[in-house]
């Protein structure tokens, strides 16, 4: 089985390996400040997103310096990751995004946000930026199931996602959707249904991130887990790898797989602890996938 990896896609587009740099725009989230909820999604740890006081240029320079010893003449994706990066003053946000894009080593701008924070004015701003360099919009959908969405305190319904997706694609923007595997109460078939739903989107989905649920200290999920550990199915590494290999078969060939797993902050992670051994996890994925798809491998 062969899947369409981010690494292969970047080499196809730009002729080189492209690395991701996480940047902080100093945004908050409407699911934390009371606009649509408080406390955020149950799996989200505020402590995991420490705000930076450095400018975007300073953050970029520091990130490049950190990897300078092993990456020569690097090219990058500027990823505004923490919280909701289209939630705030648009003039300020556009200035920050443009500052990142002005760096000649930055080939792509990626903006993490929520579907309910994508008004027409926001999408118009992203469209303007997309005329300069490619802009990706990353949406934390996690699941299509409304019961689960309520349980995890997501704060918006599936139709909000559908509407935002349609308007983003009409504006010519690339969309990457995040899905969490192992949410409380969800069966494997529930996860398959989410992936099948995304696989049938029209226009076709540009990218997907598959993420194993992490229980982090300081979250509502952690409190739930302490009271009822059985609410979470704790995947073994081999079990998870096999399930993910099944899920990627459901995707269209055009859809780029940006992530197969993930690793939570070591100081906060309660379970699954095997995810901290990233090298072992990657090697297990490599062994699971065929020789043909190793050329498409992405970590």
Rosetta blueprint (number, residue, H / E / L):
1 X L
2 X L
3 X L
4 X L
5 X E
6 X H
7 X H
8 X H
9 X H
10 X H
11 X H
12 X H
13 X H
14 X H
15 X L
16 X L
17 X L
18 X E
19 X E
20 X E
21 X E
22 X E
23 X E
24 X L
25 X L
26 X L
27 X L
28 X L
29 X L
30 X L
31 X L
32 X L
33 X L
34 X L
35 X L
36 X L
37 X L
38 X L
39 X L
40 X L
41 X L
42 X L
43 X L
44 X L
45 X L
46 X H
47 X H
48 X H
49 X L
50 X L
51 X L
52 X L
53 X L
54 X L
55 X L
56 X H
57 X H
58 X H
59 X H
60 X H
61 X H
62 X H
63 X H
64 X H
65 X H
66 X H
67 X H
68 X L
69 X L
70 X L
71 X L
72 X L
73 X L
74 X L
75 X E
76 X E
77 X E
78 X E
79 X E
80 X E
81 X L
82 X L
83 X L
84 X L
85 X L
86 X L
87 X L
88 X L
89 X L
90 X H
91 X H
92 X H
93 X H
94 X H
95 X H
96 X H
97 X H
98 X H
99 X H
100 X H
101 X H
102 X L
103 X L
104 X L
105 X L
106 X E
107 X E
108 X E
109 X E
110 X E
111 X E
112 X E
113 X E
114 X L
115 X H
116 X H
117 X H
118 X L
119 X L
120 X H
121 X H
122 X H
123 X H
124 X H
125 X H
126 X H
127 X H
128 X H
129 X H
130 X H
131 X L
132 X L
133 X L
134 X E
135 X E
136 X E
137 X E
138 X E
139 X E
140 X E
141 X E
142 X E
143 X L
144 X L
145 X L
146 X H
147 X H
148 X H
149 X H
150 X H
151 X H
152 X L
153 X L
154 X L
155 X L
156 X L
157 X L
158 X H
159 X H
160 X H
161 X H
162 X H
163 X H
164 X H
165 X H
166 X H
167 X H
168 X H
169 X H
170 X H
171 X L
172 X L
173 X L
174 X E
175 X E
176 X E
177 X E
178 X E
179 X E
180 X E
181 X E
182 X L
183 X L
184 X L
185 X L
186 X L
187 X L
188 X H
189 X H
190 X H
191 X H
192 X H
193 X H
194 X H
195 X H
196 X H
197 X H
198 X H
199 X H
200 X L
201 X L
202 X L
203 X L
204 X L
205 X L
206 X L
207 X E
208 X E
209 X E
210 X E
211 X E
212 X E
213 X L
214 X L
215 X E
216 X E
217 X L
218 X L
219 X L
220 X H
221 X H
222 X H
223 X H
224 X H
225 X H
226 X H
227 X H
228 X L
229 X H
230 X H
231 X H
232 X L
233 X L
234 X L
235 X L
236 X L
237 X H
238 X H
239 X H
240 X H
241 X H
242 X H
243 X H
244 X H
245 X H
246 X H
247 X H
248 X H
249 X L
250 X L
251 X L
252 X L
253 X L
254 X L
255 X L
256 X E
257 X E
258 X E
259 X E
260 X L
261 X L
262 X L
263 X L
264 X L
265 X L
266 X L
267 X L
268 X L
269 X E
270 X E
271 X E
272 X L
273 X H
274 X H
275 X H
276 X H
277 X L
278 X H
279 X H
280 X H
281 X H
282 X H
283 X H
284 X H
285 X H
286 X H
287 X H
288 X H
289 X L
290 X L
291 X H
292 X H
293 X H
294 X H
295 X L
296 X L
297 X L
298 X L
299 X L
